Amino acid sequence: MKHLPLREAALSWLEHAAHLPTAFHGLTDEELTELPEWEALEEAVSTAAPRDEHPDLYAKVDGDRIPNYRVLLGESGLGAATRLIAQGTDVPKAEAADSFVAFCAHPAPVPERWLLLNGDFPRGTQIRLGQYTLQTFTEDALRQVIPMPAVEGLRPGGLDLGLLAGAPFLHVPEPDRKVTRRPTWFDFTGPRAEAQHWRALLPLMLWDEELLRVDSVFTVQRGRRFDLRPTAVPTTLHTYLDPQGRQNEAEVRETGTFHVPPMSVEALTAFCTKISDKIDAVMAGVTHKRNIVNRRARRLERAARHLLAAYQRTYHDNGVWLVETDELLLDYVIALEALLISPVDEDHKSIGKNIRSRAATLFLTPAEQNRTEALVKKAYDDRSTYVHGGVIEDETEEKKLEALRTLRLLTLQIFLRWLILTPSDTDDLTDLLDAAAEGPDHTRVIEQPLRDFFTTTPPRARPADMS
């Protein structure tokens, strides 16, 4: 066995842990390195995982690079296993030693970004979304992702993987990501997660009007790091009756209203694939020399970022902090404006009129067209009132929140139709919408492509004008 000396050194270290005096049970990782057995383990690591091949296992001390105890004891889980054994916990030592060998001797895995979503998806779901994967895991599968599975569930205050069984994760490899030792709920060194990962979140949002939120964002190196903390998993108490008819409570992961039944997974997969492909085609224009293609890609990204900024701050159907309602409205209007403004300069006086006319043209019946034009006009007028320092007046808080919900659903519907219809070449949808609104081409340019899409790869609910 190639790494047998390292395994034997790790196993010996763990065996010695069972004989530590009671006073040693609370030793920190740094204090553990003062034990006589540490030198042998450190030497075995240096031999099996030399610093030129595994620089992530070493730290610079007094000008020299030596094995980093924070990594070897802290991140590997060996320190936790040592303390558990010292206090009498039954830890499978051979399994722990094997995990430590894999941690040290295997190449460092590619860092990944994982997003925990609040939805409810069937077990075994796995959907590709461009570079991302939407996936639910069993408890055993998650255990293999974390370092030192042998101690998982044994540490007080540790992460209960049972809460995450079947939870939906969006994950994406980030090979250039610098892995820090202090994980944050959101990565404050860059864009907020809902904006940074919009290309994966947007197709899911467009599938169903129910809210799908990001609960936590963290870094994973499979078998090396799993930075999700217990406090970042929202939970609630579930009341149930046991076989004897007694009422009991159990802590479960809190899921929202975004629920995908098993029978809908195939349709969801087809929808997400189609939308992801269209997003990729539009975004490919960011390297194109033609101005319209460049602008369209930027407009799509900016619209998505503003939509998500409002969406992530909507906690349930009408659940918005009242002090933020005007800001959310502004985000929705910016998203609409980014999608429906012409890529060439327009007369500023006609922008509002053009946006509501183009939005209305995306719908197929006079009733929906009139409704859309009225809603977009009011939203744009409210946006102007807010930006110019006025006060948006609504009769009641309830009506204000309901109007914001209506605008959210309309913005999602317009976004979906924009993606279905917008060209990926040098033509622009605004020109096609203007021509279709004024001429006989509405059926060919707007209606037929929309009906084809909603027939072959529909979202969860069929829109009112598609009946």
C-alpha positions, 0 to 999 in steps of 0.5 A: 500500500503506497501510503501505508506509513501515513495510515499507520502513523494516523492510526497510532495517533488515534490509538494514543488519543484513547490514553490521554489524561482527562485534563487533555480532553479540551486541547486545542489543535495548536496544543495537540501539536505539543504531544510527543506523537505529533512529530511522527505524524508530521514526518509521515505527512511530509513523506507521503505528501511533499510540499511541492505536490501538496502546497495547501498542506503547508504553512510558512513559519520563520522562512520555512514551509512546514506542515500546517496543523490548522489544516492537518488537524482542523480542516481534516477533522483529525483534531475533532476525532482526537478529542472525541476519542479522548473523551471516550466517544466510540470513533471508528479509528480505521475509517478516520485514519483512511479519511486522513490519508485521503485528505493528505495524499489525494490531489486537492479537489477543485473548489466548488460554490454550493447554494442551498435552496429552500425548495422541495425537489424529489430525491435523486433530482439532478438537472444541468443548468449550463455549468451548474448542477441542481442536485438533491443528495442522500445523507450518505452521499453528503457524508462522502463530500465532507472531510472525516465522515467518521466523526460526523454526527458525533461532535456537539453542535455539528451539522445534522446531515439528516436535515439536508437529505433531499435538500436542493443544492446548486453547485458549480466548479470554481477552479480559480477560487481562492479558498479562505479559512473564514467562510461567509454567508455571502461572499463579501469579496464579490457580488452577492450570490443571487447576482453572481449565480443568476444564470442558474437561478433564473431558469428555475424562477421562470419555471414557477411563480412560487418563490425559490430563495437562496438560504445559504452559500458556501465553499466545498472541496469534496472530501476536504471542505464543507463550509455549511454551518448549522446556523445557515440551515433554516429549520422549523418544528414538524408535529407528528403522531407516533405509532402510539398516537402520542404527539411529538415534534421533530426539527426539519429543514424549512422549505418554501412553497416551491415544490416540484412533484416527481411527475414534473421533473422531466418537464422541469429539466426540458424547460431549464435546458431550453432556457439555459441554452438561450441564456448561453447563446445571448451571453456569447455575444459579450465577446462579439464585436458588434455593438448590438450583440454586446449590449444585449448580453449586458442588458440580459445580465443587468435585468437578471441581477435587478430581478434577483435583487428584488426576488431574494428580498421577497420572503413569501408571496406578500412578504416584503419589508414595507420600507423596501417596497419602493426599492423592489419596485425600482428593481423590477422596473430597471429589469423591464427597462433593460430588456425592452429599451432599444440598443440604439439611442431613443428619445428619452421622452418616449422611453416609458411609452415604448417600454409599455408598448413592447411589453404589451406586444409580448402578449397574445390577447387584447385583454392581456395586452391592455392589462400589461400596458396598464401595469407597466405604465403605473410601475414606470410612473411610480418609478419616476415618482420615487426617483424624483423624490416624490412619495408613491401613494397607495391606499393601504399597505395590503394593496401596495404589497399586492401591487408589488406581487403582481409586478413581480409575476408580470416581470417574470412573464415578460422576462420569459417571453423575452428569452424565448423571442430575442434573437442571438444575432445582430437583430434586436427584439425591440425592432421586431416588437415595434414592427409587430405592434404596428403591422401584420407580423404579430402572428409570425414574429410573436404568437407562433414562436410563443405557442411553439415554446409553451406547447413543447417546453411549458413552464409549470402553469400555462399563461392566460393568453395561451389557452 
